[in-house]
Amino acid sequence: MIAMSAVAHNQPSRSAALLVLPAYIVLTLCFFIPLIWIGVQSLTDVRAPGFTLSLSNYARFFSDSHYVSGLLWRTVWLSCTATLLALIIGYAGAYFVTRLDERAQSTMLFLVMCPLWVNLVVRTLSLMVILSRDGVVNGFLVATGIVPKPIQLLYNDWAVLFGMVQMSTPFVFLTLYGVLKQIPNELTSAALTVGATPLRAFVRVFLPLSVPGLIAAGVLALGINMESFVVPILLGGGRVTFMSVAAYEMATVSNNFPFAATIGMILLATTFFAIFLYQWAMKRVFLSSHY
């Protein structure tokens, strides 16, 4: 009897293992093995005879200020700034929508998801039309007398930043909306009842409860922005250097795949470190100070 019960107890775990096995196989074949291969390629010295592992590609990258300050730092700065702006906009929007009635919430959710149904290339090209010299923004600036003539809004850091914020904000909004909607309004009302101001009730009660959503939304947005390719290559117009674009050009134009792999591995490591740092900071600032 004991043996039969043990077998019956192990059957669900075996069934679960069989169900997730195809996912592990696909993940291994399509992610881990290519990642290991790219990592090995980044350690390949093309100037050395035969197959030689070396850190020369990494030394070349970190010893050149063009790659460190002009490429890596710009990617990190633009990605982190875009993530911060997307979090502010997405949080404010999600907070506002959760205060509406159910019908209005459904309408706003539909409007937020509409851009996600359009291909990213098409959305980015539409931004190029809006930001062009004959676009809506320049037309408004000239018509209101803010500027005497159309100004250059494309092919610079600000255009790429604007595009990255536009790209990541819907994901931040949808992630935060699900979290904020689950926070009972009675908790804030109780804080107001005992004498807290609306601002203090938000900071001390509502905001700490929304930290898990902020962490999830920030990780998602930061990952999207750090790995962005379409936005910098179109809105940057070749003038804004970005890690993903540099890796692509190094592999296709310069035909230097080992150094392209090096750029990709550094970008991956930087993304992981930035995500870890963001999660640690959010937990340190909000959770440890309130619990």
N, C-alpha and C positions, 0 to 999 in steps of 0.2 A: 504493500500500500504506500509506504513511504517513497519507494522508488517510482511508483506510478505518479504520485503527486509531484515529485521533483521533475519528472519528465514533462508533466502538464504545465508546471510552473515555468519551465524553460522554453516551451513552445512559443509564447508571445514574443519573447526576446529574440528568438531565432527568426520568427516571421518579420519582426521589425528590421532585423539585420538584412534579411533578403530584400525588403522593400527599399532600403536606402542604398543597397549595393550598387544598382545601376547609376545612381547619382554620384557615388564615390568613384566609380570607374570613369564616368564622363569627366568629373572634376580632375582626376589624375591625368587622363589623356589630354585634355584640352587646356589645363591650367598648370598643374605642378610640373609635368614633364617639359612643356615649352619654357616655363619659368626657369627651371634648372638649366636647360639648354642655353637660354639667353644669358644666365649668370656665368656659365662656362665661356661663352663667346666674349663676354666683357673682360675676361681674364686672358684672352688670346692676344698675343703680340704679333701684328701682321708684318712687322719688320724683321722678326726673328725667323730663322729657317725652320721649317717643319712646324709641328704643333707644340707650342711653348706657352705655358701658363705664366702670366706676369701681371703685376699691378701698374704697368706703365700707362695704361689708358686712364686709370683713376688718378695717377700722378699728373698726367697731362691736363686732366680736367681741373683739378684743384690747384694747380700751379699757374693757371691762366686766369687773370682777372676778368676776361671777357666771359668765360664760362661761369665763374663763381658769382660775380656781382651783376654782370649784364644778362645772364641767363637764369641761373638758379635763384638768385635773390629776387629778380623781377617776377619769376613764376610764383615764388612763395608769397611775396608782397601782394601781388594782384589777387591770388587765390584767397589769402586770408582776409583781405579787405572786402572782396566780393562776398565771402562767406559771412562776415560780420554784418554787412548791409542786408544780405538776404535774410539773416536771422532777425534783424530789427524789423524789416518790412513784413516778413512772414509771420512773426509773433504778433505784431500789431494787427495785421489783417485777420489772423486766426482768432485772436481775442475779441475783435469786433464782431466777427461772424457768429461766434458762439453765443453772443448776446442777442441775436436775432431770433425770430420765430422759425419753426421748422421749415416752412415753405420758403422763406427768404434764405435760409441756410442752404437748402437744396439748389436754389438759383445761383447763389454765390459759388458753391462748389462746382457747378456746371461751368460757370464762367472761368474759374481758375483752371479747370482741367482742359478747357478748349485748346489752349496753346500746346498742350502736351500731345494732342492728336495731330499736330502739324509737324512735319519733318523739321529737324533742327536746322538743316541747311536752308530751308525755305524761310524759317523764322529769322535766321541771321541775315539772309539777303533782304528781307523786309526792313530790318534795322538799318542796313546800308542805305536803303532808299530814304528812310526817315532822317538819317543823320547826314545825308549828302548836302552839297551846297544848294541844291534846289529843293531840298526836303522840307518837311513840316517844321522841324526845329529851327532851322535857319530862317525860314519864312516868318515864323513868329518873332524871332529875335530882331529881324530887320523891320518888320511891321510895327513893333512896339518901340523902336528906336533904341533898343539896348545896344545894338551894334550897328555901325553905319553900312556894313556890307557883309555878305556871307563869310563865315569863318570855317576853318578846317576842323571838322568834328570827327572825321574818320582817320584811320591808320595811325592811332596813337594809343597810349596806355588807357586814357579815359574811355575811349570807344570800346576797347576790350573789356574794361571793368564793367561798363554798362551792359554789355552783352552777357557777361558771366553772371551778373546779378539777375538779369532777365531770365537766364537759363535755369538757375538754381532756386529762385524764389518759389515757384509753384511746388517743388518737392518739399521745401521747408514748410510751406503753408499746410500742405496735406498731412505731413508728419505731425506738426504741432496741433492741428485741428483735432485729430483723434485723441490726443492727450488732454488738451484743454477742455474738451467737451465732457470728459469723465470726471473733472474736478467739481465737486458739489458746490453750488452757489451758497449753500447754507453756511459753509465755513467762513467765507468772507463776510456774510451777514452777521455771523456771531462775533467776529472781530470788531465790526462796526458797532455792534450793540454794547460791547464792553468799553467803548470809548476810543477805539483806534480810528485814525483818519483814513480816508480811502487810499491814500498813497501808502501809508504804513501797513494797512491791511493787505494791499497788493504785494508789497515787498516782503513782509514777514509771513504771509500765509499762502497766497496764490502762487507767487513766483517760485518758492522752493518746491512746491508740488509739481510744477511744470518742468523742473530740471531734467528728468529723464527724457522728456520730449525734446528739450533743447539739446541734450547730448546727442540723441539719435539724429535730429535734423542737422546739427552742425557737422557730425561725422559724414552724413550723406552729402551735404553741400560741399564740404571741403574736399571730399574724394572726387566729386564731379568737377569742381573747379580746377583742382590740381592736374587732373588728367585731360583737361579740355583741349580740343584740337581744332574743331571747326571754327569756333569763335575767334581765337587769336589769328588763325590763318586768313580768315575773311575780313574781320574788322581791323586786324593789325596790318593787313596788306603787305606782309613781309618786313615791315619796319619795327614790329614788336616781337622781340625774340622770346620764345616760350620753349620749355623743355620738350614737350611732346612734338612740337613742330621741328625743333632742332634734331631730334632723334630720327624723324621721318626724312628730313633733308639729308642727314648724314648717311642714311642707309640707301636712299634712292638717287640722290644727286652726286654725292661724293663717293658713293659705293664703298663706304667704310663701315661695314656692319659691326665689327667689334666695338668701335667707339660709339656707334648708335646704341648698341646693347648696354654699354657703360652708362650713357645718358639715361636710358630707360631704367636701369637698376638703381641709379642715384635718385631718380624721380620717385620710384617705388619706395625706397627707403625713407626719403624725405616725407612722402605722403603718410607713411605709417607713423613716423615720429611726430608729425604735426597732429595727426589724429589722436595719438596717445597723449600728447601734451595738452590738447584741447580737453579731452576727457578728464585728465588729472586736474586741470585748472578749474573746470566746472564743478567737480566734486569737492575740490578743496575750498573754493570760494563760497558755494551755496550750501552743500549738504553738511559739511563739517561745522559750519557756523550756525546751523539751525537745528541740528540733532545731536 
